[in-house]
Amino acid sequence: MGGYADIVAADIPIEGKSAHAYTQEFIARIRKVKDDNARINIIETVKLRERAADIVRSPNYNRSTTLFKDDFAYSFATVLRFLTPKTNDYRGITDTGTEYEIRDPDRTIQDTLHGAFGADMTNIANRLDTIFSDVTLWSPQTAVSDNALSQNQDFCRRVAQYYHELVNGETCLEVLEGINVQYA
């Protein structure tokens, strides 16, 4: 960061401010940012395995706020919804009706979720239990965890609720708005 500060000071000076001091302020701000759903980027199953699965397994999960748990479950359910094929050729459909190709090379999740659109809550819970019980899906490829995500029943219940809504006609924004209204 010191090298970047030297470049900024030389090329783009900040009026009345030391580039080195600004850099240190920037680093301090980043260190103080609390982890929340805005910082959790779970857009594909690899990131789910690498980042989100550890949160589900963490002893800190139980100490999280209800809002965090709902936001996190919603984020997870949204990723699963967009990994749900609408067609046999691994094509999904957006909330606006646009089709897209699901490119995740491991088809285990897609195969389990295929046919979930319009399914009842029991069917959804069973599908998700199958996925969350498979520890190989939620472990780094170098080491398989012995702790399945299905062991966190609170998480599973929340994800199932939101996923059920997402595959039964509610858009992602409608479900998110419902969460926000609940905590307003």
PyMOL CGO cylinders between C-alpha atoms (Angstrom):
from pymol import cmd
from pymol.cgo import CYLINDER

trace = [
    CYLINDER, 0.00, 0.00, 0.00, 2.94, 2.31, 0.66, 0.3, 1, 1, 1, 1, 1, 1,
    CYLINDER, 2.94, 2.31, 0.66, 4.00, 2.03, -3.00, 0.3, 1, 1, 1, 1, 1, 1,
    CYLINDER, 4.00, 2.03, -3.00, 0.51, 2.94, -4.16, 0.3, 1, 1, 1, 1, 1, 1,
    CYLINDER, 0.51, 2.94, -4.16, 0.49, 5.88, -1.79, 0.3, 1, 1, 1, 1, 1, 1,
    CYLINDER, 0.49, 5.88, -1.79, 3.76, 7.11, -3.35, 0.3, 1, 1, 1, 1, 1, 1,
    CYLINDER, 3.76, 7.11, -3.35, 2.19, 6.90, -6.82, 0.3, 1, 1, 1, 1, 1, 1,
    CYLINDER, 2.19, 6.90, -6.82, -0.93, 8.75, -5.67, 0.3, 1, 1, 1, 1, 1, 1,
    CYLINDER, -0.93, 8.75, -5.67, 1.16, 11.44, -3.99, 0.3, 1, 1, 1, 1, 1, 1,
    CYLINDER, 1.16, 11.44, -3.99, 3.22, 11.92, -7.16, 0.3, 1, 1, 1, 1, 1, 1,
    CYLINDER, 3.22, 11.92, -7.16, 0.52, 11.64, -9.84, 0.3, 1, 1, 1, 1, 1, 1,
    CYLINDER, 0.52, 11.64, -9.84, -2.81, 12.45, -8.17, 0.3, 1, 1, 1, 1, 1, 1,
    CYLINDER, -2.81, 12.45, -8.17, -2.14, 14.48, -5.05, 0.3, 1, 1, 1, 1, 1, 1,
    CYLINDER, -2.14, 14.48, -5.05, -4.99, 14.79, -2.58, 0.3, 1, 1, 1, 1, 1, 1,
    CYLINDER, -4.99, 14.79, -2.58, -5.39, 18.43, -1.61, 0.3, 1, 1, 1, 1, 1, 1,
    CYLINDER, -5.39, 18.43, -1.61, -4.53, 18.94, 2.05, 0.3, 1, 1, 1, 1, 1, 1,
    CYLINDER, -4.53, 18.94, 2.05, -4.08, 15.22, 2.73, 0.3, 1, 1, 1, 1, 1, 1,
    CYLINDER, -4.08, 15.22, 2.73, -1.10, 12.92, 2.90, 0.3, 1, 1, 1, 1, 1, 1,
    CYLINDER, -1.10, 12.92, 2.90, -1.47, 9.95, 0.56, 0.3, 1, 1, 1, 1, 1, 1,
    CYLINDER, -1.47, 9.95, 0.56, 0.24, 7.78, 3.16, 0.3, 1, 1, 1, 1, 1, 1,
    CYLINDER, 0.24, 7.78, 3.16, -2.20, 8.91, 5.87, 0.3, 1, 1, 1, 1, 1, 1,
    CYLINDER, -2.20, 8.91, 5.87, -5.15, 8.31, 3.55, 0.3, 1, 1, 1, 1, 1, 1,
    CYLINDER, -5.15, 8.31, 3.55, -3.85, 4.80, 2.79, 0.3, 1, 1, 1, 1, 1, 1,
    CYLINDER, -3.85, 4.80, 2.79, -3.61, 4.00, 6.50, 0.3, 1, 1, 1, 1, 1, 1,
    CYLINDER, -3.61, 4.00, 6.50, -7.16, 5.32, 7.06, 0.3, 1, 1, 1, 1, 1, 1,
    CYLINDER, -7.16, 5.32, 7.06, -8.38, 3.11, 4.21, 0.3, 1, 1, 1, 1, 1, 1,
    CYLINDER, -8.38, 3.11, 4.21, -6.73, 0.03, 5.72, 0.3, 1, 1, 1, 1, 1, 1,
    CYLINDER, -6.73, 0.03, 5.72, -8.19, 0.84, 9.14, 0.3, 1, 1, 1, 1, 1, 1,
    CYLINDER, -8.19, 0.84, 9.14, -11.70, 1.19, 7.64, 0.3, 1, 1, 1, 1, 1, 1,
    CYLINDER, -11.70, 1.19, 7.64, -11.45, -2.20, 5.94, 0.3, 1, 1, 1, 1, 1, 1,
    CYLINDER, -11.45, -2.20, 5.94, -10.31, -3.86, 9.16, 0.3, 1, 1, 1, 1, 1, 1,
    CYLINDER, -10.31, -3.86, 9.16, -13.29, -2.46, 11.05, 0.3, 1, 1, 1, 1, 1, 1,
    CYLINDER, -13.29, -2.46, 11.05, -15.99, -3.53, 8.58, 0.3, 1, 1, 1, 1, 1, 1,
    CYLINDER, -15.99, -3.53, 8.58, -18.20, -6.14, 10.17, 0.3, 1, 1, 1, 1, 1, 1,
    CYLINDER, -18.20, -6.14, 10.17, -18.90, -9.25, 8.13, 0.3, 1, 1, 1, 1, 1, 1,
    CYLINDER, -18.90, -9.25, 8.13, -22.45, -9.25, 6.88, 0.3, 1, 1, 1, 1, 1, 1,
    CYLINDER, -22.45, -9.25, 6.88, -24.34, -10.53, 3.90, 0.3, 1, 1, 1, 1, 1, 1,
    CYLINDER, -24.34, -10.53, 3.90, -23.19, -7.61, 1.78, 0.3, 1, 1, 1, 1, 1, 1,
    CYLINDER, -23.19, -7.61, 1.78, -19.64, -8.92, 2.14, 0.3, 1, 1, 1, 1, 1, 1,
    CYLINDER, -19.64, -8.92, 2.14, -20.48, -12.57, 1.53, 0.3, 1, 1, 1, 1, 1, 1,
    CYLINDER, -20.48, -12.57, 1.53, -20.28, -13.23, -2.18, 0.3, 1, 1, 1, 1, 1, 1,
    CYLINDER, -20.28, -13.23, -2.18, -21.95, -16.56, -2.88, 0.3, 1, 1, 1, 1, 1, 1,
    CYLINDER, -21.95, -16.56, -2.88, -22.66, -16.64, -6.57, 0.3, 1, 1, 1, 1, 1, 1,
    CYLINDER, -22.66, -16.64, -6.57, -21.66, -20.18, -7.45, 0.3, 1, 1, 1, 1, 1, 1,
    CYLINDER, -21.66, -20.18, -7.45, -21.26, -23.51, -5.73, 0.3, 1, 1, 1, 1, 1, 1,
    CYLINDER, -21.26, -23.51, -5.73, -17.48, -23.23, -5.51, 0.3, 1, 1, 1, 1, 1, 1,
    CYLINDER, -17.48, -23.23, -5.51, -17.89, -20.08, -3.44, 0.3, 1, 1, 1, 1, 1, 1,
    CYLINDER, -17.89, -20.08, -3.44, -20.59, -21.78, -1.41, 0.3, 1, 1, 1, 1, 1, 1,
    CYLINDER, -20.59, -21.78, -1.41, -18.13, -24.55, -0.60, 0.3, 1, 1, 1, 1, 1, 1,
    CYLINDER, -18.13, -24.55, -0.60, -15.23, -22.22, 0.12, 0.3, 1, 1, 1, 1, 1, 1,
    CYLINDER, -15.23, -22.22, 0.12, -16.98, -19.50, 2.08, 0.3, 1, 1, 1, 1, 1, 1,
    CYLINDER, -16.98, -19.50, 2.08, -20.56, -20.07, 3.08, 0.3, 1, 1, 1, 1, 1, 1,
    CYLINDER, -20.56, -20.07, 3.08, -20.28, -23.65, 4.30, 0.3, 1, 1, 1, 1, 1, 1,
    CYLINDER, -20.28, -23.65, 4.30, -17.89, -22.61, 7.05, 0.3, 1, 1, 1, 1, 1, 1,
    CYLINDER, -17.89, -22.61, 7.05, -20.43, -20.08, 8.33, 0.3, 1, 1, 1, 1, 1, 1,
    CYLINDER, -20.43, -20.08, 8.33, -23.10, -22.78, 8.57, 0.3, 1, 1, 1, 1, 1, 1,
    CYLINDER, -23.10, -22.78, 8.57, -20.72, -25.03, 10.53, 0.3, 1, 1, 1, 1, 1, 1,
    CYLINDER, -20.72, -25.03, 10.53, -19.38, -22.27, 12.76, 0.3, 1, 1, 1, 1, 1, 1,
    CYLINDER, -19.38, -22.27, 12.76, -20.27, -22.20, 16.47, 0.3, 1, 1, 1, 1, 1, 1,
    CYLINDER, -20.27, -22.20, 16.47, -20.76, -18.45, 15.90, 0.3, 1, 1, 1, 1, 1, 1,
    CYLINDER, -20.76, -18.45, 15.90, -23.81, -19.16, 13.75, 0.3, 1, 1, 1, 1, 1, 1,
    CYLINDER, -23.81, -19.16, 13.75, -25.98, -19.72, 16.83, 0.3, 1, 1, 1, 1, 1, 1,
    CYLINDER, -25.98, -19.72, 16.83, -24.87, -16.40, 18.31, 0.3, 1, 1, 1, 1, 1, 1,
    CYLINDER, -24.87, -16.40, 18.31, -25.77, -14.49, 15.12, 0.3, 1, 1, 1, 1, 1, 1,
    CYLINDER, -25.77, -14.49, 15.12, -28.76, -12.21, 14.97, 0.3, 1, 1, 1, 1, 1, 1,
    CYLINDER, -28.76, -12.21, 14.97, -31.99, -13.50, 13.52, 0.3, 1, 1, 1, 1, 1, 1,
    CYLINDER, -31.99, -13.50, 13.52, -31.69, -10.91, 10.75, 0.3, 1, 1, 1, 1, 1, 1,
    CYLINDER, -31.69, -10.91, 10.75, -28.23, -12.22, 9.80, 0.3, 1, 1, 1, 1, 1, 1,
    CYLINDER, -28.23, -12.22, 9.80, -29.53, -15.81, 9.76, 0.3, 1, 1, 1, 1, 1, 1,
    CYLINDER, -29.53, -15.81, 9.76, -32.47, -14.84, 7.55, 0.3, 1, 1, 1, 1, 1, 1,
    CYLINDER, -32.47, -14.84, 7.55, -30.33, -12.74, 5.19, 0.3, 1, 1, 1, 1, 1, 1,
    CYLINDER, -30.33, -12.74, 5.19, -27.75, -15.51, 4.97, 0.3, 1, 1, 1, 1, 1, 1,
    CYLINDER, -27.75, -15.51, 4.97, -30.37, -18.21, 4.34, 0.3, 1, 1, 1, 1, 1, 1,
    CYLINDER, -30.37, -18.21, 4.34, -31.98, -16.00, 1.69, 0.3, 1, 1, 1, 1, 1, 1,
    CYLINDER, -31.98, -16.00, 1.69, -28.61, -15.53, -0.04, 0.3, 1, 1, 1, 1, 1, 1,
    CYLINDER, -28.61, -15.53, -0.04, -28.00, -19.27, 0.03, 0.3, 1, 1, 1, 1, 1, 1,
    CYLINDER, -28.00, -19.27, 0.03, -31.52, -20.05, -1.22, 0.3, 1, 1, 1, 1, 1, 1,
    CYLINDER, -31.52, -20.05, -1.22, -31.10, -17.55, -4.05, 0.3, 1, 1, 1, 1, 1, 1,
    CYLINDER, -31.10, -17.55, -4.05, -27.92, -19.24, -5.23, 0.3, 1, 1, 1, 1, 1, 1,
    CYLINDER, -27.92, -19.24, -5.23, -29.65, -22.62, -5.13, 0.3, 1, 1, 1, 1, 1, 1,
    CYLINDER, -29.65, -22.62, -5.13, -32.63, -21.20, -7.00, 0.3, 1, 1, 1, 1, 1, 1,
    CYLINDER, -32.63, -21.20, -7.00, -30.35, -20.03, -9.82, 0.3, 1, 1, 1, 1, 1, 1,
    CYLINDER, -30.35, -20.03, -9.82, -28.68, -23.45, -9.88, 0.3, 1, 1, 1, 1, 1, 1,
    CYLINDER, -28.68, -23.45, -9.88, -32.10, -25.08, -10.37, 0.3, 1, 1, 1, 1, 1, 1,
    CYLINDER, -32.10, -25.08, -10.37, -32.60, -26.23, -13.94, 0.3, 1, 1, 1, 1, 1, 1,
    CYLINDER, -32.60, -26.23, -13.94, -35.95, -25.53, -15.53, 0.3, 1, 1, 1, 1, 1, 1,
    CYLINDER, -35.95, -25.53, -15.53, -35.13, -27.80, -18.48, 0.3, 1, 1, 1, 1, 1, 1,
    CYLINDER, -35.13, -27.80, -18.48, -33.38, -31.15, -18.96, 0.3, 1, 1, 1, 1, 1, 1,
    CYLINDER, -33.38, -31.15, -18.96, -30.44, -29.48, -20.69, 0.3, 1, 1, 1, 1, 1, 1,
    CYLINDER, -30.44, -29.48, -20.69, -29.34, -27.57, -17.55, 0.3, 1, 1, 1, 1, 1, 1,
    CYLINDER, -29.34, -27.57, -17.55, -30.95, -24.29, -18.44, 0.3, 1, 1, 1, 1, 1, 1,
    CYLINDER, -30.95, -24.29, -18.44, -32.35, -22.10, -15.72, 0.3, 1, 1, 1, 1, 1, 1,
    CYLINDER, -32.35, -22.10, -15.72, -34.83, -19.26, -15.89, 0.3, 1, 1, 1, 1, 1, 1,
    CYLINDER, -34.83, -19.26, -15.89, -34.58, -15.82, -14.32, 0.3, 1, 1, 1, 1, 1, 1,
    CYLINDER, -34.58, -15.82, -14.32, -37.38, -14.00, -12.52, 0.3, 1, 1, 1, 1, 1, 1,
    CYLINDER, -37.38, -14.00, -12.52, -38.05, -12.14, -15.77, 0.3, 1, 1, 1, 1, 1, 1,
    CYLINDER, -38.05, -12.14, -15.77, -38.32, -15.34, -17.81, 0.3, 1, 1, 1, 1, 1, 1,
    CYLINDER, -38.32, -15.34, -17.81, -34.92, -15.24, -19.50, 0.3, 1, 1, 1, 1, 1, 1,
    CYLINDER, -34.92, -15.24, -19.50, -33.25, -18.62, -19.92, 0.3, 1, 1, 1, 1, 1, 1,
    CYLINDER, -33.25, -18.62, -19.92, -29.57, -19.10, -19.12, 0.3, 1, 1, 1, 1, 1, 1,
    CYLINDER, -29.57, -19.10, -19.12, -27.11, -21.98, -19.12, 0.3, 1, 1, 1, 1, 1, 1,
    CYLINDER, -27.11, -21.98, -19.12, -26.08, -23.35, -15.74, 0.3, 1, 1, 1, 1, 1, 1,
    CYLINDER, -26.08, -23.35, -15.74, -22.35, -23.85, -16.11, 0.3, 1, 1, 1, 1, 1, 1,
    CYLINDER, -22.35, -23.85, -16.11, -21.38, -25.49, -12.84, 0.3, 1, 1, 1, 1, 1, 1,
    CYLINDER, -21.38, -25.49, -12.84, -19.46, -28.61, -13.96, 0.3, 1, 1, 1, 1, 1, 1,
    CYLINDER, -19.46, -28.61, -13.96, -20.57, -30.69, -10.94, 0.3, 1, 1, 1, 1, 1, 1,
    CYLINDER, -20.57, -30.69, -10.94, -24.19, -31.50, -11.74, 0.3, 1, 1, 1, 1, 1, 1,
    CYLINDER, -24.19, -31.50, -11.74, -25.04, -33.11, -8.38, 0.3, 1, 1, 1, 1, 1, 1,
    CYLINDER, -25.04, -33.11, -8.38, -26.92, -30.10, -7.06, 0.3, 1, 1, 1, 1, 1, 1,
    CYLINDER, -26.92, -30.10, -7.06, -28.66, -29.41, -10.37, 0.3, 1, 1, 1, 1, 1, 1,
    CYLINDER, -28.66, -29.41, -10.37, -29.75, -33.03, -10.71, 0.3, 1, 1, 1, 1, 1, 1,
    CYLINDER, -29.75, -33.03, -10.71, -31.22, -32.99, -7.19, 0.3, 1, 1, 1, 1, 1, 1,
    CYLINDER, -31.22, -32.99, -7.19, -33.01, -29.67, -7.73, 0.3, 1, 1, 1, 1, 1, 1,
    CYLINDER, -33.01, -29.67, -7.73, -34.33, -30.43, -11.23, 0.3, 1, 1, 1, 1, 1, 1,
    CYLINDER, -34.33, -30.43, -11.23, -38.12, -30.46, -11.01, 0.3, 1, 1, 1, 1, 1, 1,
    CYLINDER, -38.12, -30.46, -11.01, -38.25, -28.29, -7.87, 0.3, 1, 1, 1, 1, 1, 1,
    CYLINDER, -38.25, -28.29, -7.87, -40.24, -25.50, -9.51, 0.3, 1, 1, 1, 1, 1, 1,
    CYLINDER, -40.24, -25.50, -9.51, -43.76, -25.77, -8.11, 0.3, 1, 1, 1, 1, 1, 1,
    CYLINDER, -43.76, -25.77, -8.11, -42.86, -28.47, -5.55, 0.3, 1, 1, 1, 1, 1, 1,
    CYLINDER, -42.86, -28.47, -5.55, -44.41, -28.49, -2.09, 0.3, 1, 1, 1, 1, 1, 1,
    CYLINDER, -44.41, -28.49, -2.09, -42.51, -27.72, 1.10, 0.3, 1, 1, 1, 1, 1, 1,
    CYLINDER, -42.51, -27.72, 1.10, -41.94, -31.38, 2.03, 0.3, 1, 1, 1, 1, 1, 1,
    CYLINDER, -41.94, -31.38, 2.03, -40.48, -32.12, -1.39, 0.3, 1, 1, 1, 1, 1, 1,
    CYLINDER, -40.48, -32.12, -1.39, -38.22, -29.05, -1.15, 0.3, 1, 1, 1, 1, 1, 1,
    CYLINDER, -38.22, -29.05, -1.15, -37.03, -29.95, 2.36, 0.3, 1, 1, 1, 1, 1, 1,
    CYLINDER, -37.03, -29.95, 2.36, -36.19, -33.48, 1.20, 0.3, 1, 1, 1, 1, 1, 1,
    CYLINDER, -36.19, -33.48, 1.20, -34.23, -32.22, -1.82, 0.3, 1, 1, 1, 1, 1, 1,
    CYLINDER, -34.23, -32.22, -1.82, -32.26, -29.75, 0.30, 0.3, 1, 1, 1, 1, 1, 1,
    CYLINDER, -32.26, -29.75, 0.30, -31.60, -32.38, 2.96, 0.3, 1, 1, 1, 1, 1, 1,
    CYLINDER, -31.60, -32.38, 2.96, -30.09, -34.60, 0.27, 0.3, 1, 1, 1, 1, 1, 1,
    CYLINDER, -30.09, -34.60, 0.27, -27.83, -31.76, -0.83, 0.3, 1, 1, 1, 1, 1, 1,
    CYLINDER, -27.83, -31.76, -0.83, -26.90, -30.55, 2.66, 0.3, 1, 1, 1, 1, 1, 1,
    CYLINDER, -26.90, -30.55, 2.66, -26.20, -34.10, 3.89, 0.3, 1, 1, 1, 1, 1, 1,
    CYLINDER, -26.20, -34.10, 3.89, -23.60, -34.71, 1.18, 0.3, 1, 1, 1, 1, 1, 1,
    CYLINDER, -23.60, -34.71, 1.18, -20.40, -33.52, 2.89, 0.3, 1, 1, 1, 1, 1, 1,
    CYLINDER, -20.40, -33.52, 2.89, -18.38, -33.84, -0.30, 0.3, 1, 1, 1, 1, 1, 1,
    CYLINDER, -18.38, -33.84, -0.30, -20.37, -30.97, -1.83, 0.3, 1, 1, 1, 1, 1, 1,
    CYLINDER, -20.37, -30.97, -1.83, -19.50, -28.61, 1.03, 0.3, 1, 1, 1, 1, 1, 1,
    CYLINDER, -19.50, -28.61, 1.03, -15.86, -29.37, 1.68, 0.3, 1, 1, 1, 1, 1, 1,
    CYLINDER, -15.86, -29.37, 1.68, -12.70, -28.13, 0.02, 0.3, 1, 1, 1, 1, 1, 1,
    CYLINDER, -12.70, -28.13, 0.02, -11.51, -30.67, -2.51, 0.3, 1, 1, 1, 1, 1, 1,
    CYLINDER, -11.51, -30.67, -2.51, -8.36, -31.32, -0.50, 0.3, 1, 1, 1, 1, 1, 1,
    CYLINDER, -8.36, -31.32, -0.50, -10.12, -32.32, 2.73, 0.3, 1, 1, 1, 1, 1, 1,
    CYLINDER, -10.12, -32.32, 2.73, -13.63, -33.60, 3.30, 0.3, 1, 1, 1, 1, 1, 1,
    CYLINDER, -13.63, -33.60, 3.30, -15.37, -32.28, 6.42, 0.3, 1, 1, 1, 1, 1, 1,
    CYLINDER, -15.37, -32.28, 6.42, -17.13, -34.72, 8.69, 0.3, 1, 1, 1, 1, 1, 1,
    CYLINDER, -17.13, -34.72, 8.69, -19.74, -32.07, 9.53, 0.3, 1, 1, 1, 1, 1, 1,
    CYLINDER, -19.74, -32.07, 9.53, -22.64, -32.02, 7.07, 0.3, 1, 1, 1, 1, 1, 1,
    CYLINDER, -22.64, -32.02, 7.07, -24.56, -28.77, 6.64, 0.3, 1, 1, 1, 1, 1, 1,
    CYLINDER, -24.56, -28.77, 6.64, -27.72, -30.72, 7.45, 0.3, 1, 1, 1, 1, 1, 1,
    CYLINDER, -27.72, -30.72, 7.45, -26.58, -30.82, 11.09, 0.3, 1, 1, 1, 1, 1, 1,
    CYLINDER, -26.58, -30.82, 11.09, -27.51, -27.13, 11.37, 0.3, 1, 1, 1, 1, 1, 1,
    CYLINDER, -27.51, -27.13, 11.37, -31.30, -27.54, 11.43, 0.3, 1, 1, 1, 1, 1, 1,
    CYLINDER, -31.30, -27.54, 11.43, -31.99, -23.83, 11.89, 0.3, 1, 1, 1, 1, 1, 1,
    CYLINDER, -31.99, -23.83, 11.89, -30.07, -23.03, 8.73, 0.3, 1, 1, 1, 1, 1, 1,
    CYLINDER, -30.07, -23.03, 8.73, -31.77, -25.85, 6.78, 0.3, 1, 1, 1, 1, 1, 1,
    CYLINDER, -31.77, -25.85, 6.78, -35.23, -24.72, 7.85, 0.3, 1, 1, 1, 1, 1, 1,
    CYLINDER, -35.23, -24.72, 7.85, -34.59, -21.11, 6.85, 0.3, 1, 1, 1, 1, 1, 1,
    CYLINDER, -34.59, -21.11, 6.85, -33.09, -22.01, 3.46, 0.3, 1, 1, 1, 1, 1, 1,
    CYLINDER, -33.09, -22.01, 3.46, -35.96, -24.40, 2.71, 0.3, 1, 1, 1, 1, 1, 1,
    CYLINDER, -35.96, -24.40, 2.71, -38.52, -21.70, 3.50, 0.3, 1, 1, 1, 1, 1, 1,
    CYLINDER, -38.52, -21.70, 3.50, -36.93, -19.12, 1.20, 0.3, 1, 1, 1, 1, 1, 1,
    CYLINDER, -36.93, -19.12, 1.20, -36.09, -21.60, -1.54, 0.3, 1, 1, 1, 1, 1, 1,
    CYLINDER, -36.09, -21.60, -1.54, -39.68, -22.86, -1.50, 0.3, 1, 1, 1, 1, 1, 1,
    CYLINDER, -39.68, -22.86, -1.50, -40.91, -19.30, -2.03, 0.3, 1, 1, 1, 1, 1, 1,
    CYLINDER, -40.91, -19.30, -2.03, -38.40, -18.74, -4.84, 0.3, 1, 1, 1, 1, 1, 1,
    CYLINDER, -38.40, -18.74, -4.84, -39.41, -21.84, -6.80, 0.3, 1, 1, 1, 1, 1, 1,
    CYLINDER, -39.41, -21.84, -6.80, -43.12, -21.25, -6.27, 0.3, 1, 1, 1, 1, 1, 1,
    CYLINDER, -43.12, -21.25, -6.27, -43.68, -17.96, -8.02, 0.3, 1, 1, 1, 1, 1, 1,
    CYLINDER, -43.68, -17.96, -8.02, -42.11, -15.30, -5.81, 0.3, 1, 1, 1, 1, 1, 1,
    CYLINDER, -42.11, -15.30, -5.81, -39.27, -13.27, -7.29, 0.3, 1, 1, 1, 1, 1, 1,
    CYLINDER, -39.27, -13.27, -7.29, -35.98, -12.80, -5.50, 0.3, 1, 1, 1, 1, 1, 1,
    CYLINDER, -35.98, -12.80, -5.50, -36.84, -9.15, -4.85, 0.3, 1, 1, 1, 1, 1, 1,
    CYLINDER, -36.84, -9.15, -4.85, -40.26, -10.04, -3.41, 0.3, 1, 1, 1, 1, 1, 1,
    CYLINDER, -40.26, -10.04, -3.41, -38.73, -12.53, -0.97, 0.3, 1, 1, 1, 1, 1, 1,
    CYLINDER, -38.73, -12.53, -0.97, -36.02, -10.06, 0.02, 0.3, 1, 1, 1, 1, 1, 1,
    CYLINDER, -36.02, -10.06, 0.02, -38.61, -7.32, 0.49, 0.3, 1, 1, 1, 1, 1, 1,
    CYLINDER, -38.61, -7.32, 0.49, -40.57, -9.66, 2.78, 0.3, 1, 1, 1, 1, 1, 1,
    CYLINDER, -40.57, -9.66, 2.78, -37.47, -10.11, 4.93, 0.3, 1, 1, 1, 1, 1, 1,
    CYLINDER, -37.47, -10.11, 4.93, -36.83, -6.38, 5.05, 0.3, 1, 1, 1, 1, 1, 1,
    CYLINDER, -36.83, -6.38, 5.05, -40.46, -5.62, 6.02, 0.3, 1, 1, 1, 1, 1, 1,
    CYLINDER, -40.46, -5.62, 6.02, -40.25, -8.22, 8.77, 0.3, 1, 1, 1, 1, 1, 1,
    CYLINDER, -40.25, -8.22, 8.77, -37.27, -6.44, 10.35, 0.3, 1, 1, 1, 1, 1, 1,
    CYLINDER, -37.27, -6.44, 10.35, -38.27, -2.85, 9.63, 0.3, 1, 1, 1, 1, 1, 1,
]
cmd.load_cgo(trace, "trace")
